[in-house]
Amino acid sequence: MRIAYLDCFSGISGDMFLGALVDAGVSPKLLEDTVAALDVGARLEISRVVRGGIAATKVDVYAHGEKDLPRETFWQQHNHSHEHAHSHSHDDHHHSPAVETRLSPDAPAPHEHAHGRGLKEIHEIINQAPIGTQAKAMAIRIFEALGTAEAEIHNSSIEKVHFHEVGAVDAMVDIVCAAVGTEALGVDEWVCSPLNVGGGTVKCAHGTLPVPAPATLKLLKDAPVYSSGPQLELVTPTGAAIVKALVRRFGSFPTIKVEKAGYGAGSRDFCQHPNVLRLTIGEGVEKMDAHTSRETITVLEANLDDLSPQVLAYAAEKLLADGALDVFSIPVQMKKGRPGSLLTVLCKPEDADRLTKLVFAETTTLGVRRREEQRQALARRWETVQTSWGDVRIKIASMNGSISNYAPEYEDCRALAEANSVPLKLVIDEAMRQYKATGS
């Protein structure tokens, strides 16, 4: 089992997570192409910096020419610019990575930007982007986690949450690139250390709040946290939402055979400790002998004899987009000789209740069967090859250290085929040829 461990001794934010991904091997071009595909007026600046004597990768987001800043820095400059409006230029205004809630349509947001977006619009942008299905589902889950936390804090509903800041370009880039980068790593399990949340207070849209901010604390429910070092906000709402959507287990450093480690830099340089997020990736030692991963999965089944094939196909797509590991159907003969379909959904146990509700909502079944099974899977990783039309990821499976299977990522090939008006099979064939030519 391929395991990734997040060491959050200096907290976590969206930009620190992206830096750690790049430092651990995710292609900078993949993230840059993702930002370009979003077409929201943003770009990335990726650099090498030193934090507390440790070399790390720093990822900065420039939205409409403005650099993203830590939350309290943004609000300090925001307030200062209002006090001295006649002596400061527009360049003093910057984006903030915080969430903001508007409880009525008439309530104005402070320093509201034209690019403020609601959850529906964010869903549309993500769904239209040429990225993988799993990455889309992950990005949407992160945004929904942020909106749900903020709505609960203000005793409101997610529909009334105004994504003035989280919906801004910089946060959208952080979240979508985080989803794409994690998909590219091909990790089977994410584990996280206890999180250092920092301390003191932080200035944000709702005034001065204690650290961790209420929305951050809501997102970190059931996660082990502590406060150490500088009295500053170390875990941002975006960082907390990434952890909530990605991590299934918290604990000390796992027993793994280390493959690589990456360091993502924060904006500041502390004297107490290096301001970095460390991401370590390796193979779980307990599973090393079999060279395969074993996990418990949930199998959901439903018999359908009165459902349109078009609706069944739509339901399968929805289930995959919402986190199902696999979805398939086979023809069966029902009672009284009626032809029907057996719908089968494979999922993680923690997703079973949510996906069962989706099966009831999108199909005509009156009952869903559920059982737990053990799944054994080959070790997997990703490599990227260059074709005449663009980059394609290759999924590679191995057993006993030898490659046993490989295949181009369908969504990558489909996007290139559509963008360049060429047959899909040509893109797939060239991707296979390019991979074989590398001698991997």
Buried (B, 14 or more C-beta within 10 A) or exposed (E): BBBBBBBBBBBBBBBBBBBBBBBBBBBBEBBBBBBEBBEBEBBBEBEEBEBBEBEBBBBBBBBBEBBBBBBBBBBEBBEEBEEEEEEBEEEBBBBBBBBBBBBEEEEEBBBEBEBBBBBEEBBEBBBEBBBBBBBBBBBBBBBBBBBBBBBBBBEBEBEBBBBBBBBBBBBBBBBBBBBBBBBBBBBBBBBBBBBBBBBEBBBBBBEEBEBBBBBBBBBBEEBEBEBBBBEBBBBBBBBBBBBBBBBEEBEEEBEBEEBEBBBBBBBEEBEEBBBBBBBBBBBBEEBBEBBBBEBEBBBBBBBBBEBEEEEBEEBBEBBBBBBBBBBEBEEEEBEEEEEBBBBBBBBBEEBBEEBBEBBBEBBBBEEBEBEEEEBEBBBBBBBBBEBEBBBBBBBBBBEEEEEEEBBBBBBBBBBBBEEEEBEEEBBBBBBBEBBEEEEE
